[in-house]
């Protein structure tokens, strides 16, 4: 075999290889399509919670837009820290996202001396989702139909009443009520608002603060009685129910929800998810689904969420301090 033949064979092999690569190009591009497998929304609170309800409505729309199924992975417990820590360690490939709240990304920084995650360093902001107030609920057997009467009843029965909490949104107003009025009540922590509310309905506890979306159906069913809301004024879903400020002067607090990705997630994936979620929140069908739950939808850019969360962390720190809560 002479040198010319060898060169011709080499050239033929190069041409064949180039043709093979060209043919594989579309397939390779297809393999790199995003997303290329199901997306997971990690929800650090129980099924049925406000966080879970909002996540499922958004997931349905995002799944259609992305062309992939969206899995809801509930990981409740420890005021949202268990699920949030898991999300921080999830694969940063654009297929794992956290449905965060004011508990996980604002209040917990003041409620715990040490968190198993860093709300800033471990996550990339994607978008805000919505906000909702909490409502003060009592078991119907409690002889009080106003917040003022409840305070008077609790004072007349020191150490005989108990209240439950399952998130910062239920913990802080509960402590604020007890501290501002020098009440002697037993606090019972739960893995989420839902089980805390269940025990109040069952009479094991007498008081709970729950998000509006979870509490209103129980109020309408006559299983709980609403005495106050944590917003600055009345909420249209509970006309006639005053703000908690009637018994805790100056108190105002609204729980918020947002989406984050693990810190190293590719910016392109973050931007794409931001687009899908904002489109979902602008969809009249999505708005109609969440309206009965009392959510106010608040889409944003990633940068806007980052600034918002920073300000909220300071705000919630002041609320924790005012409520007399000691960090765990």
N, C-alpha and C positions, 0 to 999 in steps of 0.2 A: 504493500500500500504506500503510494508516494505522498509527498507533502500536500500536493494539490487536492488529492482525494480526501485527505484528512481534513483540510480546510473546508471542503465542500460538505463533508459530513457534519462538521462542527456548526457550519452555517445553517444546515438543514435542521439540526437539533435546536438551535437558537430560535429559528423561525417557528418551529413546532411549539416550543416552550412559550413563546410570545403569544401564539394563537390560543394556547391553553389558558394562559393568564387572562387574555382578553375575554374568552368565553366565560371564565370564572368570575370576572369582574362584577356583573350584575348579581350573581349569587352571593358574592362576598359582601356587596353593598346591602343586599337584602338581609344577610345575617347580622349586619351592624344596625339594622333598623331599630329605632327606639319608639316604644318599648318592645322588647322581644320575648317577654314572658310576663305573667301576671304581676300586677302592682299590689303592694301591701300598704294599707293605712293602719298604723298602730294606734290604738285608742287606749290611753292609760286609765280609763274608767269603765265601769260595768256596762253591759248591754242594757239599753233602755235609758241610759243617762242622756243629758242634753248633748254631751260631746258625741256620744254614739249615734244619736238621732241625726245630728247634723252631718256627721261623717258618712252615714249610709246614703243620705240624699245626694251629697256631692259625689260619692263614689259611683253611683248609678250613671250620672252624666259624664264623669271623667272616663269611665269604662267604655262608653260608646265612642267618645272622641278619640281615645287612645287605641281603640281596637283590641283591647285586652281586658280581661276580667280584673276587678279590683277586690281584693280580699280584706275584710275588716278583721283585725286581730286584737281582741280585747285583752288587755293585761292590767287589770285593776289592782289597787292596793297601795298602802303607804302614801296616801294623798297624791297619787299619780306618779310617785317617784319610781316605782317598779317598771311600769311601761315606758316611761321616758328614758330611763337608763338603758333599757333594752333597745330602744330606738336609736340611741346614741351609738350603740355597738353594731347596728344593723349594716348590711352591705351598702356601701356608698356608690351604688351603680345606677341610681335613678329609679329604682324599683321599690324603695322603702321610704315611707313618709310618716311623720308623726302628726296626729291631730292634737295639738297642744292647747293649753288653756291658761288663763291668768293664774291658776294654781301652779302649774308646772313651770311657767316661764316668767313669773313675777313674784307671787306670794311665797313660794317655797324657799326662795333665797333668804327670807327673814324667819321662816318657820322652822328651819333646820340649821344647826351649826355646821353640818357638813352634808352635802348632797352627793349621791352616786353619779352625778353628771354635772357638767358645766353648761348652763342654759345659753351661754354665748359661744364659747369655744367649740362645743360639741355639735353645734347645729348651724345650718344655713337657712335663713328666713326664706319662705316661699310666698305666703300671702296671709293677710288677715281673713277671717271667715265671717264672724258675726259676734253679737253680744246679747246678753239677756240678764235681767235682774233676778234676784232671789226673793222668795216669799216666806214669811214667818207663818208656820203651820202648827196647829195644836190638835190633839185628839179631841173629838167632839164631846167627850165626857168632861173635859176641863170646863169649869164654870166661868168662862170668860169669852166675850164676843168682841173685845177690843184689846189692843196691845196694852193700854193703860190698866184695864181690869186684870189682864194676865199678870202684870208686874205686881199689882196689889195682892193677887192670889198667891203668887210665889213668895212674896214677903211674909204672908200670913202662914205659909207652910214651909219653913226653912228645912232644907235637907230631905224633903219628901218628894221632890220632883226631879226628873232627869231629862236631859236633852241630848240629841244625837247629831253627829256631823259626819260627812263623808268626803269633803273637799274644802279648800280654803274658802270657797264661796259660802259654805254653810258653817264653817268653823269660826271665821272672823265675826260675822254679825251675831252669832250666838254668844261668843265671848264678850263682844261689845255690849250686848243687852245685859248680860250678867254683871259686868264690871260697872257700867254706867248707873245701874240701879241697886248695886250691892246685894245681889241675889245669892242665895246659897242653894245651888242646884248641882246635881251630879252630871258630869259630862261623859258621854259614851261615844268613842270614835268607831267608825265603820270603814269598810273598804270602798264605799261609794255612797252617794246620796240615796240611791234606790233602797238598799237594805236599811239605811237609817230611817227613811220614810216609812218603810214597811213596819218597823218596830213601833213607830209612833202611831200608826194606824191600829196596830195590835194592842196598844196600851202599855207596852214595856217601857216606853219613854213617853213624855207628854208634849215635847216640843221638838221641832226640827226646822231648819231653814233649807229649802230645796229650790233648785232652779225652776223658773216659771213653767217650762215645758213639762217637767215631771210633776209639779205640784197642782197645776190647774185642773187636770183631769180628775184627781182625787178630791179636789174641792167640789167640783161639779157633781161627783158621785156621792157626795155627802160623807166621805170617809175621813176627811180632814177639814179643819176650819181655817181660813186665811185671816190673819190679823194685821199684817203689814207687808209692804214691799221694800226692797233695799234701794230702789231708784229714788231720784230726787223728788218725784211726784207720783201721782197715781198712774197705774198702767191700764190701758184700755181693756185688757183681758180680765181685770179685776176692778171694775168700777166701784168706788166707794171704799176701797181698801187703802188706807193712808200710808205714807212713807214711814219707815222705821224711825225717822227723825223725831216723831212725836214722843218717843220714849228714850231715844238715844240722840240727843241734840247734835245736829250737824252731820249725822251719818248719811253716807251715800256710797253705794258700791254696785258696780255692774260686772258680771263675769264675762270674759271674752274668750274667743276661740280663734286659733290660727293654725297654719300648716308650716311645718319645718321639715328639712331633710337632714340626714347625717352630714357633718361638716364637709367631708371630701367629695360630696356629690358633684358631678360635672355641672358647671353653670348652665350649659345648654339644656340639661334635663330639668334643672330648677326653673328656667325660663319657660320651657314647654309646659310644665305642670302649672305654673302661674297662669299661663294663657288658658289652659283647660279649666282651671278652677274659677277664674274670673268669668269665663263664658258661662259656666254653670250657675254662678251666683246672679248673673244677668238674665238667665232664662226665666220667663214668666212661669213655666211649669214648676221649676225649683222653688221660686218665690211663693207660689201658691201652696206647695207642700209644707214649707217651714212657717208660713204665716200663722197657722193655728197654734203653733208652739210658742209664739211670742218673740221669735228671733228678729233682731235687726241685722241685716246683712251688711258687711263692711269690707269689701274687697280692697286690696292694696297691692303696691309693688313690693318686692322683697326689701328694698331699702326703707320704705315707709314702715313696714312691720318692724324692722330692726330699731328704728328710732322710737316707735310707739312702745315697744316692749321695754326699752331702757327707761322711758319716763314712767311707765306703769310699775316697774320694779321699785322705784322711789316712792310712788304713791301708795303701793301696798305695804311697803315697809313702815310708813307712817300709820297706816290702818292697824297693822299688827301691834305696833307700839301702843297706840291709843286704846286698843282692846285689852291691853295688859297680858298679852300672850308671851310666854317665855319660850325661846327656841329650844327644840328638842336635841 
